[in-house]
Each structure stands twice: as structure tokens, then as C-alpha cells.
Amino acid sequence: MTPPVLYFVVPCYNEQEVLDDTADKLQEKLEALIASSVVDERSRIAFVNDGSRDRTWELIVHCTGRSALFSGINLAHNEGHQNALLAGLMTVLPHADVTISLDADLQDDINAVDAMLEKYVAGANIVYGVRENRATDTFLKRFTAETFYRAMRALGADIVFNHADFRLMDRRALMALAEYPEVNLFLRGIVPMIGLTHDVVYYTRKQRLAGDSKYPWRRMASFAWEGVTSLSARPIRLISQMGMCISFISGLMLVWSIVRHFIGETIVGWTSLVVSLWFLGGLILLSIGVIGEYVAKIYLEVKHRPRYLVQEFIDTNAAEKK
């Protein structure tokens, strides 16, 4: 079997503190894979600059100048992690037989790449990198993350537990992904929808090399909500179910009030009245908010705006094909 052309796709946003070290480690890994004939010598490390405000793109250009193993994709402006990752995957699609996406902080274990490629050679179109445990996380981070995955499954999303965006996808899987045109991207949920032959590789996540996480808890909460509303309509159905449940309880309360009226035990209950009004008012506002979120997503989808714009692509393989 001819060794495949592998592209590492690495989204970067303000990663100047870790980029040099990340580049060195990935270059060492890729050179070892090429030397052992596991992948073709045309394999590359593609850094995707997602509108960084620091020296990230400057460092990426420097990498492409020092070695042909590096490629650089510069987006016109910040599009967000998911769109940046998609931009990288779709840009390298014409040149790659297989891609592996991972974050620039290298918390994902690059040594798991060998097992991923073995699964690919064995016939897998998609290989998910899944964390063995969350020992490196704080209690709050571990609790919220695991709650998120369980909630997504409960809401009907086909999502791989403890899997982020560390995955292998071959050309067939990437071409299938290109058929999903939605603007509201949540790749952790979309990729499993593709199906095809898939497998899993378990690894231990490392500590971040330097810098701060680009996903503080507020962005994580927003990302989780994006995932729920992008993949499932069940929250809207839950509103209907709550409405029917509250209507049933209200009917029972009406019967109870009539009975108490006729037996002469009517008591004016201001507390219960106020609590009921606040509860129903809050539920109505919550329901409007959830419905509004779906309407906003429809609004974004029907405009058909481009999900990203590549300003510059530096790649020796691409240059040779021109």
C-alpha cells in the first residue's frame, strides 16, 4: 500500500507563546513518520491562523520558510475555532489523503497519531481521539464537561463521549463533511452523522505548554449551548411538554379551588399567587428565549453567508500543482 499524504490541521488563535514549541514537536513527529514510510514525504503540518492579534501569522510564515513540511492558511478575519478548523480541512482536501486535526497547545497526545494511522490502514475512514480520563481537569471543569456530554446524548445528539476535535479523517470522510453546508457548526456532532467506518483511540490529555486556554467557562457554556441548539430540536419539544404538564397541574388546582369554595374553606393566598405568577412568567420568558435561539439560527442559515474566507495559503504541494 502506498503511504498516504497526511496533513496535520492546527487552528491557531493568539498562539505565539506555544507555536514554536508546537511546530518543533510536530515536525519531529512528521519526520519520523516519513522516515518510517508510514506517510508520504508530501505530508504537511498546516497551521490555520484564525485572525490572531499577536505574532501568530508571522511565526507561521517563518515556519513555512524554514521547512517545506509546514503550510500556512491565513483567514481574512477571526471566524471561531470550528470555522477555522473547517477552513483548514477544506483547504487541504485536494492535497491530502488523510488529515488529523488537533489544537495548537498540544494537550492532545501526538503519540496517539501512530495508532490512528494504524486504524486508518485497517480500513477506518474516521478515527476519534478520546480521553481516557479527566485527571488533569479541575473538579468544576470535569463536572461541567461530563454533564455536557451526558446532556447532549439525552437530547438526542450522536456525540462521542470525551472527544473534542482530535480526530483523523480520510478524503472520503472530508468529502462527505463538505456536503454539510450549515453555518452553525458543531463538528463534534456533525462528524458522527457522516457514519462510514470509524474507530477510537484512547489517550491521556496533557497540561497546556504555555499561555491561557482560549475556552474559559463562559465560552465553554456558549459552545455547549451552540452544540445543543445546532444538533437537536428537543429543547423546543420540552417546552411543549412543560406547557402540557403545567396546564394539567393548573386544571387540578382549579378543581381543588372549586372544592374548597363549596366547603367554605377558601383562603386568600397571596404568597402562592405571587410565586405562581413569577414561575409562569419566568417559564414564558425562557420558552421565548429558546424559540428565539432557533429563529436566530434559521436567520443565519437562510442568509447563506460564507463560513470563512482564506486570505493566503502557503503550501509547496499547492504551488507545484499550479
Secondary structure by P-SEA (a helix, b strand, c coil): cccccccbbbbbccccccaaaaaaaaaaaaaaaaaaccccccbbbbbbbcccccaaaaaaaaaaaacccbbbbbccccccaaaaaaaaaaaacccccbbbbbcccccccccaaaaaaaaaaacccbbbbcccccccccaaaaaaaaaaaaaaaaacccccccccccccccaaaaaaaaacccccccaaaaaaaaccccbbbbbbbbccccccccccaaaaaaaaaaaaaaccaaaaaaaaaaaaaaaaaaaaaaaaaaaaaaaccccccaaaaaaaaaaaaaaaaaaaaaaaaaaaaaaaaaaccccccccccccaaaaaac
